[in-house]
């Protein structure tokens, strides 16, 4: 028996083709590239390219998890759904600065699998164990690297918090910082159009077709000094840059009480945070210190969330080099994060109180019932007005008292809990006046609900938004139509984009991150251009057909007249 021939060098035996590569092959073929040219470019046989093209509907229509790069035919659909939601959950944890271990990820995967199975009555699935082998393959498919492999995620680090507090006090004492010169910032999510869960408005909205629980979410970044006499203009991140309500109310974004920014997830990113420091925080603090005749130096204290860049001081413009940035140690935020110590919760209660007041004022004697006002008249501009009133209502004593665990010497007096309770009682009273079923417990649940971990339902909703883009349900929140350009401009842009994609894929060191960025830009920016070009092409073809028919009829009429 003849010996087996050694494998040819360079032959890709058994190597899987990434999903993104398959999709690129299909897109290029649809743009007119030949099979032989594709085979040559990707180093594959022509038969392999043809097989991919035959399966293009499944490949282009698949909805794999963001970051999953390999598509297999034997994979159960529910497992792909689990991994989609799991990746969203991991990214949310990263955004919050939380640490997760492989054991925590596996436990979450099992929980997601069980919930999805429960939502599909009659579905029979084998028990999903989320084993170590599955986790390793999941890592390979998705490219995640932020999960701690061994041990448990660090719990609250009390010794580190105590050590930091000691060092912080030594710093402010030795360098002569005053409470006016020390600032703290933190961000929080706000479901600006959410009512307590037992109210008829919430129950009606939940039953509405296409209801998206995440669509009304925005993120706020608050900042104030330890004295409590300076509140810096907040940063607000929403999922739309130009809501329709802005045009309706003739809003000038530069004159808002917040710094308005947007992205698809309504999250504070590194770029947005640095932008806020340079445009708002730095100039405001400089002006404040000059007016107070205080030395031009300041401390900005914040946690180590992903949006807060570690190298911020190096990125500061020369005019803001007087700002010193200090980060809280990991796993100490609940112990010493100042904005977390009831201040943000108080703001949300004040927001709810003002929201209920506005609802009562707008419906009392106006002929508009609450449901109609809530659906057709309460928009993001109303929300901005309420945010301003609520942030202005946070007292100086409240801002100052939240420093008691870190810098007790600068605290004049602690905020009375009776004031906070009075706000809650007023919310309940206003709600009951409007005929809403609201209790003290409902208010506390709603405040806590802004910061709770995303449920499976929320993850599914967020996934839907990522897949389709955020499509608001009401005309008041729709974004304005984009400016139309000539077809030649879109064609040139698509051509340049194709060249840039090749350049990025060839030179990027972090292929996973580069591919995610390329895919996002392609889906959000370039895809609408392609769709517009196709629509215009179809219209042109129809116009040519009609014109041709008209010319033929004219010629026939001319011949008849000649006869």
N, C-alpha and C positions, 0 to 999 in steps of 0.2 A: 504493500500500500504506500503510495507516494506521500511524502511528508506535506503537511499543510503549508501553503505559501504564507510568508509573513505579510502582515497587513501593510498596504501601501502607505508610505509616509505622507502625511498631510490629509489622508482620507478621514472624514468626520464620521466614523462608525458609531451609530447609536446616539449621536449628539442631537439634543432637542433644539428646535428653532423657537426662539422667544416669540411671544405673542405680538410684541411691538414690531418685530422684524416681519412677521407674516402680514401684519396690517400695512406696513410700509410697502411691501411687495405688491399687495392688492391695489393700494392707492396709486402707485407709480404705473401699474399696468392700466388702470382706468384713465390715467393721464396720457396714455399712448405709448408707453415703453414696451418693447417687444419681449417675448419670453426668453429668447436667447440672450438678449442684453441683460435681463434680470438675473439669469443663471450665471452669467459672467461676473456681474457686479457682486453678487452674494456668495459666489463660490459654491453653487449648488447645481445639481443636474437639472436639465430642462424638465424631466418628468416630475421632479420634486416641486418645481415652480407651478407646473400644471395642476398637480394635486392640491396645492394651496389655493389656486385660483378657483378650482371646482368647489372648494369648501368655503368660499369667501363670505357667503351669507351668514354662516355660523360664526366665522372668525370675526367679522366686522360687527355682528350683532351681539356677541357675547358681552356680558357685564361682569367681568372679573373685578376683584377687589383692586382698589387703587394701589399699585405697586406690585401686584401679582403679574409675573411676566411669562409664565408657562401655562399652556392650556392643554389639558389631557381629556380624551374622550370618555374615559372610565370614571371620571370624577363626578360624584353626585351633585346635583344642582344646589341642594341645601347646604353642602359643605362650602361651596363657593360663596353662598350668601353669608354664612357664618364668618368667613374670613374677611369679606367686605366690611361687615359691621365691626369685626375685631380690630381691623386696621384703623377705622374711624375712632374707635374707643382708645386705642393706643395713642393716636395723635392728640386726642383731647387730654389724655394724661400728660403727655409731653408739654402741651400748652400750659397746663396748670402747674408744671414743675414737679409732678409726682414721679416717684420711682416705682417701676413694676418689675417683678421677677418672672421667670419662666413659669413657676408654679401658679402665680396670680393670673398670668395670661391663659394658661391651660384651664384654670377654674372658670374664668370668664367665658372661654370658648365653649365649655360644657354647658354653662348656663344659657348662652345664646342659642346653642343647638336645641336644648330642651324647650326653650320658649318658642322657637320657630316651629318645632314639631307640634307643639300644643296648638299653634295657630292654624295648623293644617289637619283638620280632623280626617281620620281614615288613612293617614299617611303612615306606612310601616317602614321604620328605619332601624338598622342595627344600632346598638348602644355605642355612642361616641365616647371614647375614653380619653381623648386628648392626651395621648401618650407622649413620651419624650421623643420618639421617632417622628410623630406627626409634627411636633413643635420644630424640630430641626428642619424638616421639609418646608414647613410654613415660613421659617426664616429665610431659607434659600429662595423660595418663590417670591417673597415680598421684599427681601433685602433689608429687613429691619435690623438695627444694630443697637437700639437704645434699651433693650431689655436686659436686666441683670440675670446672668445665667444661674448662679448658685446663691444659696443663702436667702435670707428674707430681706425685703425692702426695709430700709432703716425706719424705725419708729421715731417718735418725737425725741429729740436729743436735748434733754434738760441740761446736762453739763455744758454742752456747747453753747446753749442759750445764756447760761449764767456767765460763762467765760467771755462771750461777746459783749454782754451788758457791762462787765467790768472794764473791758478794753475801750468800749465806746465812751464811758464816763471819763476814763483817763484822757482820751483824746480831746473831748470837748472842754475839759478842765485845763489841760496843759496848753491847748492852742487858743483858748479864750473864746470859744463859740457861744453865742447867745441863743436862746430859744427862737428868736426871730430869724436866725441864720441856718437853722436845721430843718430840713424838709423830708417828708415821707410821701411816697406815691404807691398806689396799688390799683389794680383793675378789677372790675366785676361785671358779670353779665346781668342784663336787665330785660325781662320779657315785658316790654312796655305796653302790650295790649292784652295782658292776662288778668283775668278776674279770679277770685276764690273759686275753687273747684265745684262747690255746691250751688253756685248761682246759676240761674236759668240761662244766662248769656254763655257761660262756659259750656254748659251741657248742650246748648243748641249748636255752638260753633264746632264742638267735637264731632257732632253727628253730620256736619255739612260734608258733601262730597268734595274730595280733594283738600280737605282741611290739613294744613301743615303746622303742627305745633311749634316748629322752629322758626317760622317765617317772621315772627314778631320779635326776634331777639336782636339786641345790640350790645355793644361792649363800651363801658365807660372807664376812663382812667382818671382817678381823683388824686389831687395833691394839695397839701397844705403844710404850713410850718408848725413848729412845736408851740409857739405862742398862741396860735389859733387865730391870728388877726390877718392872715393872708391866705386866701383860697386861690389857687392857680386855676386858670381857665381849663376845664376838663377836655380830654380827648375823647371823641365819640366815633366809634367805627360801626358803620351800618352796611347792609349788603347791597345798597343802591347808592350811586354817586349823585344822581339827579332824580329823586322821586317826583312823581307828577304833582304831588301836593306843593312842592317848592314853586312850580310855575303858577299854580292856582293862587297861592298866597303871595307871589312876587317876592320870594325869599332871596336875600343876598347872603350867600354862605359865609362871606368874609365878616359879616356883622352879627353872626350867631353868637350865643353865649357859650358855645363849645367849638372846639376845632373839629370840623366835620371831615371825616375820611371814610373810605369804603373799601371793602374787598368781599369776595364771594362768601366767606364764612363769618363775616362781621367780627373778626378777631384782631386784637392788637398784635402787629408784627414788629420785628426788629426795625424795619425801615420806617414804619409809622411812628414808632416810639422815638427814634433819633430825630425825626422830623419835628415831633412835638417839643423835644428838648430845645432844639435850635430856634424854632419859631415862636414858642409860647413860654416855656419854663425859663430859659436863659434871660430873654429880654424883660420878663415880668419881675424876676428876682433882682436883676441889676437895677431896674427903676425903683423898686421897693426899698432896697438898701440905700440908694442914693437919697431918696426922700427922707429916710430915717436917720441920715448921716451916720450910718454904720459902716464898718470896714467891709470892703468888697471881697467877701469870702462866704462860701455856703457849702453845706453838706446835703447831698441827696441820698437818702437811705431807702433801699428797696430790696425786694426778694430776688432770688436767682431764677426767675421764670425765663423760658426761652426767648420771649420778646425783649428782655432786658439785656442788652449786649455787654459782655464782660469787659470789652475794650472801649467802653464809651468815652472815658476821659481822653484817650488818644484821638478819638474822632471829633472831639469838640472843636469848634472854631476858636480862633485865638482870643476873641472877645469874651468867650465863656470859660476860659481856663481857670477862672476863680472858683468854679464848681468842683467839689470833691465828691466822688461817687463811692459809697460804701454799700456792700452787699451783705444781707443777712445770711448767716450760715445755713446750709441745707438742713431740712427737717426741723427747723425751729420757728417757721412762720406762724403757726397757731399760737406759739408762746409769746412772741415779741413783735409780730407784725402789727403795726399801730393801727392802720386803717381797718384791719380785720376785727379789732376789739370793739365791736358794737357800732362803730361809726357808720360803716356801709349799711349795716342792718337798719340803723336809725334813718339813714337817707331813704331807704326803700319804704319804710313806714311813712315818712313824710311825703314821698311820692304817691303812695296809695291814698293818703288822706287828701292831698290836693286833687288827685284823680277823681275821688268820690265827690269832693266839693264841686268840681267842674261839671260832672255828670248831673248832679242835683240842680245846679244853677241853669244848665242848658235845657233841662226837661221840665222844670217847675214853671208852669203857666205858659209854655211856649207852644204847646200842641204837639211836640215831638216826644215820642215815648223813648225809653232808655234803649231798647233794642235797635230802633231806627237811628238814634244818635250814634250808638256804638258802631253800627255797620257802615253808615254813610257820612258821618260828620267828624268822627274822631280819627285823626290821621297823625302822621309823624311830626307835623308842625305843632299840633296840640301837645304831643309828647315832649317836644323840645321846650315848649313854654313851661310845662309842669316840671321838667328837670331843672330849669333855671330857678323856679320858685323854691323847689325842694332843697337844692344845693345852697341857695341863699339862706334857707331856714335852719340849716345846720349851725348850731350856736358855736361861738368861740370857746365857750367852756367845754363843750363836747369835743371839739378838736383838740383842745389842750389836755383834757383829762385822759385821752386815750394813750398818752405817753407815760402813764403811771407805772407800768411794769418795766420800762426801760430807763426812764429819766425822771424819777419821782420828784427831784428837786425843782423841776421846771413847772410842775403842775400846781396851779393856784388852788383849785378845789375840784373834787370829783363831780361828774355829772349825776344829777339825781335820777334814780330809776323811776321816780313817780312821774316825771315829765314824759318819759317814754311810754309809760302805761297810759297816761292821759291821751297820747296820740292814738294808741290802739283803741281805746274806748271810744274816741271820736270817730274813728273809721267804722267801728261796729254800729254806732248810732246813725251815721250818715247812710250806711248800707241798708239798715232796717227802715229808715225813712223812705228810701227808694223802693222798698219792697223786696230787697235781696235777702237771701238766707246767709247771713254772715255772723260768725262768732269770733271770739278772741283767738281760739285755736285755729280757725281758718286763716286769720291774718298771719299768725306765726308760721303756719304751713306754707303760705304763699311767699313770705319773705325767705324762708329756708329753701323753697323750691327753685329760686333763682340760681342757687349754687350747687344743687344736687347733681350727682353724676348722671350723665345721660342714660335714660332707660333704653330698652330695646326699641320701643316705639319711636323715641327721639332719634336714635341712630338710624332707623329705617327712613325717617323723614329727612334727616340730614343727607343720607345717601341719595335719596331721590333728588334733592336740590343739587348735589354735585353732578348727578347724571344729566339732568335737564337744564340746569341753571335755575336761579330763583325766579319764579313766575308769580308775582303777587296776584291775589284773587280779586282785588278791588281796583277800580280805575284810579282812585286817589293815589295808589302806590306804584302805578306803572311807570317805567322809565320812559323818557322821551325817545322818539324815533331817531336813530342815528342819521347823521348827515350823509346824503347820497353822493357818490363819486362816479366818474365815468368808468365804464367797464374796463378800459385800458389800464386804469390805475389799479383796479383789483387784480387783473391778470398779472401785471408787473409785480405786485405785492406777493401774490401766490408763488410766482417763479422765484423771487428773492427768498421767500420763506423756505422753499424747498432746498435751495442752495445752503441756507443757514442751518437747516436741520442736519444736512450731511456734515457740515463743518463742526457742529456741536457734538454729534455722535462720534466723530473721529478723534476729537481732541480732549473731550471731557474726561477728567480722572474719575469723578464720581458718576458713573453711568446711570445708576438708579435715580439720583437726584436730577441729573440732566434730562433723562427721559421723562420724568414726572413733569418737569417744567415745560419741556417741549410739547408734551401731550396736552397739558393744561392750556397753553397758548394756542395750540392747534384747534382744540375744541371750542374755546371761548371766543377767540379773535378771528382765526382764519376760516373755520367752518362756515360762519355766516357769509363770508365773502364768496366762498365756493357756491353756497346755496343761491346767493343773489345772481352770480354769473350764470348758473344753470337756468334760473328762472328767466333771466334776460335772454338767454340763448333760445329757450323754448318760445318766448314771446317774439323774438326776431324771426324764428322759423315760421311761426304762425303768420306774422306780418308779411313775410316773403310769399307764403302760400296764397294769402288773400290777394296780395298785389299781382301775383302771377295769374290768378283766376280772373282778376279784373282786366288785366291786359288781354287775356285770351278772349274775354267777352267783347272788349273794344274792337279787337281785330275781326271777330266774327261779325260784329255790327257793321264795321267798315266794309267788309266783303259783301255783306247783304246790300248795303247802300250802293256799292259799285255795280252790283248786278242789276 
